[in-house]
Amino acid sequence: MPAVAMRNIASTLPRRKFSYVRRLLAILLPGLLLLTACGGSTAEPEPTSVSAGETAKFDSLKLTDNGDKKAPGVEFTKPLEVAEPTIKVITEGSGETVKANQVANISILALNGTDGSTLEDTFPGEPEPLELNDELKTSSEVIYNAFVGAKVGSSLALAVPGQQSAPSPSDGASPSPSAAAQPTQLLIIKVLSAEDVAPVLEKPEGETVTPPAGLPTVSEKDGVPEINVEGVAAPTALVSQDLIKGTGATVKESDTLTVNYVGVTLEGGTKFDSSFDRGEPASFPLTGVIKGWTQGLAGKTVGSRVLLVIPKDLAYGDAGQGEAKGDLVFVVDILGAK
């Protein structure tokens, strides 16, 4: 049977809904590609935030700041309608200037432009990361140029054009619910902080840790970990043991990780998957993988090499997946987190 790639591991559990930022960009980017920012020039090394679109529509917009964990009060003349995506800094913060290739941590309040009702509010939760990288610049220079050069603490307004309802089918049938007209959306986005992106490591970096007796033993050949499970008893609970204790950032359950890993079955030591064999690290949201990974890697540090001994109920259950059956053992090198 083919090896169980990380994409298959990730597919075994329901994924949480995408972050609002990701869903937002997926909707907006096609339209924003058609929009030219005011000034039309490429961002300079020390740019200022660049507005775009029908910014005069924001003249009536007033914000009342309620802190970082509560959405601002918003007043604007209704209905708000725009024909093209429109973005502008409404209130300027007093923090450091957001730079290219940083991660902007933001909160979003989404409102119905027709009546001002709240569609989504991420302020009470954890900030959402928006990476201001070349990929974003290429796919939407408008969004990129609005954030790069803004100051931490600033609030930006983004108006997204509504969608007209589709005409009724010629056979007289009713249009589908998805064809209903959608109003303009007004998004108030607050920049809470900005931070540099930590580089992805090539290999684990940190202090070597001697694991307790009774666990699978791990050796290394040409930089690739090899796992020996001979004589190891079935686990009664998840084991997450540092083999190298990294000195990087602490992994959060909400992070997307970049890792190298190898996985074997506890019974027989059959290797069923390895990013080392594919010649490149894997990246995945920690919320989208088997429970043994989510629980075992959250709280670890970037740069660590971690031994996971995972009971089957935290892996693929009794049925297994491909050759990944029963209790499983992984060695995971945590190379990056964001």
N, C-alpha and C positions, 0 to 999 in steps of 0.2 A: 504494500500500500504506500501511497505517497506520504512524505513527511507532513506533519501537521504544522502548517505555517502559522505565524502570529495572527494573520487575518482570520484564520479559522478559530483560533483560541478566542479571539475577540467576539466572534459571531455566536458563541455558545450562550451568552447571557444577554438579556435585553439591555440595550443601551439607554442611558438617561437621555432626555431631550438635549439637543444641541444647545450650547450657550446662546443667549439672545444675540450676542455680537456675531457669531457665526451664521445664525439664521438671517440676521439683518443683512450682512454682506452678501450672502447668497442671493437675496432678493434684489439688493440695490446695485450690485456691481455691473450687471449688463447695461442698465440705464445710465449709470455714471460714466461708463466708457464713452458715451456720446456727448458728455458735457465738458466744455472747456472752461478751466478756471479763469477768473478775472486776472488780467495781466498776461496769462498765457505762457509764462516763462518757467523753466525748470527751477526747482527750489535751490537757493544758494546755500553755501555751507552754514550760514547763520540766518535762516529764513524767518519771516514772520508768518503767522497763520494767514492763509489765503482764502477769501470768501469766494463763493460761486453761486450762480443761478439768480433767481428773482429776489435778491436780498431786501428790496424795499418792502416786501410782504412781511418782514419781521419788524417794521417800524413800530407797530403797536405792542410788540411782545415785551412783557415785563416779568422778571423773575424775583422771587423772594427766597433767599437762601435759608435753608433749614438744617444746615450741617451736612456731614458726609453720609449719614445713615438714614436720612429722611429726604424724600423727594422735595424739590423746591415748589413753592407756590407759583403758578403760571397763569398769567392773564394775557389774552390776545383777542383781537377782533375776529368774530366768527361769522361765517365760516372762513377758514383758511384754505385756500386752494392754490396750488402751484402746478404749472405745466411741465416743469423740469425739476430734478432734484436740486435743492437749495441748501447751502450750509454757510454758517457765519458764527464767529465768536460773539456771544451776547454780553457776557460779563467776563472781564479779564481777571485771572487769578494773580496772586502775588508770589508764586513759587518760581522754581527754576524753569527755564525754557525747555520744552520737550524737543528732543533731538532725533534725527534719523537713526534707525536701527535700534531704538529703544522700544520697550514695551510700555504703553500707556495703560494704566489701570483705571477703568472707567465705570460709572454707573449710568443707567439709562431710564428715563421716564418717557414712555410712548403714549401719545394722546391722539384721540380722534379729532381731526381738524375741523369737523363739522360742528360738534357739540362740546368738545373739550373733555370728554370722558376718558378715563384711564384704560389703556389697552394692556400695558405691562409696566411694572415698576421693579427694577432690580436694586434700588437703593438699599433696602433693608438687608440684602444678602451680601455675599462676598463680591468685591469688584471683579469686573470681567477684563481679561487682558486683551489688548489690541496691539499686535506686533507691527511696528512701523518699518517694515522691511521692503526690499526691492520687489517682492511678489505683490505686496499691496500697492506700491507705487506704479507698477506696470498695469495692474488690473483696474486700479482706480486712483489716478493721480489727484483727483478732486478730494477724496477722503484723506489721502496721505498729506496733501498740502495744507489741509485745514488743521490737522493735528500737529504736524511738525512745525514748530515755531510758536505754538500756543504755550501758555504758561500753566504750570500745575495750579489747580484751583479754578481754572476757567470753566465756564459753561458754554457749550456750543449748541446751536439749534440746527436741526436737520429736518427739512420738510421733504416728504416723499410723495410724489404725485399719486393721486387716486387712480383706480382702474375703472374704465367705463364698463357697464354691463354689456354682455354679448347680446346680439339681436336674437329674437325668438327663432327657433328652427322653422324652416319653410313648411314642414309638415304640420305646424300648429302645436307641436308638443311644447311643454314648458321648458325654459332653459334650466340647466343644472344649477344647483346651489352655488357651485364654484364660479358660475358666470355672473353672479350678482355684482352690482357696482360697489366699489370700495372707495371710501373717502380718502382725502389726503391725510397722511399721518404726520404728526409733529413729534419729533424726538428731541428731548433735552438731555444732553450728554455732559456729565461733569467729569473732568480729568482730576482724579484723586491723587495720583502719583505717577512717576515715570522712573524706569530703572533700565540699566543696561542689561542686555541679554548675555547670560553666561555662555561662553563657548562650549560646544560639545566636545567631550574628551575623546581621545583615541583609545584609551584603555583605562582600567581602574587606577585610582591614585589615592593612597592613604596608608594607614598603619595596618600591618598584617595582624590578624586575630587568630589565636589557637582555639578551635572549636572544642566543645566537650566530647568525651568518648561516646560511642554508640551511634553517631551520625554517619551518613555516607562520607567517604573520603574523596578529596578533590586534589588532583595533580594537574600539571600544566605541561603541554607539549606544543612548542612553537607558538606560544601565546594563547592557545585554545585550552579551556578547562576540560578535563576528563573526569568522569564520575564513576566511583566504584561503590556499589551498593551491597556487596557480599556481606552477609551476616547481619544486616540492619533490620531491626524489627519494624513491623507496621506502626505508623504513627497513630497516637490516640488524639492528637491535636496538631494544629499547624505549627511547623517549626520554621522560623525565620532567623537564620544565623549569619552574622557578618563573618566573612573570611578576610575581607579587606574593609576597614572602616574609612570611608571617604571623608574629606574635609569640606565638601561643597554644601549647597543649600539642602535643607530638609525637604523631602518629598511630601507633597500634600496629595490627598486622594483625588483632588480635582485636577492634578497636573497631567500634562502629556509628557511621557517619558521617551527618551532615546536609549536603547539598551542593546547589548549583545547577550545572547543566552544560549544555553543548551539544555534539553530536557530528555530525561530517561524514565522508564518505568521502574518502580521500586522492586517489583518482582521480575527478576531476570536482567535488569539493567539495559533493556532495549532502548537505544536512542531513537526518538521519534521526531525530533525537530531540533534545528540549530541554525541560528542566524550566522554563526561562524561559517557554516558550510555554504551559505548563500553569498558570503563575501561582503555583507553590508549590515549595519545595525538596523533594528526595527524601531519604529516610532508608533505610539498608540496612546490613547487616553486611558489612564489607570482605572477609570470607571467602566471601561468597555471590555475587560478581560475576566478570566475566571476569578472566583472569590479568593482563592489562595494567593493569587498575585496581588489583588487589590489590598487585602489585609496584610500580606507579608511584606509589601514594599512601601506602603505608606508609613512615614516616620523614619525611613532610612535616609541616607545622605548621598548626594551625587558624588561619584568617585568610588562608591562601595562595590564590592563583589559580595553577593548575597546567596547563601544556600537556602533553598526552599524545599522542605519536605511536606507534601500536600496530601492530606487524606482525600480519598476519592470523592467524598461529599462536598469538598471545596474545589473539586476539579470537574470531571465529567460524569460523576455518578457511576452507577453500576453499568450503564451501557457503554461508557467510554466514547472516544472519538478516534476512529482509525486505529492506529497502534498505541494511542495514548489511553491505556486502560488501567483501572485501579488506582492505587496510590502512586503519586508522581514525584519526581525529584528534578529540580531545576537549579542551575547556577546562572545568576543574572548579574551582569556588569551594568551598573547604572551610570550612563555616560552623560546624560543631560536631562533637565526637567524644566518645563515652562508652563 
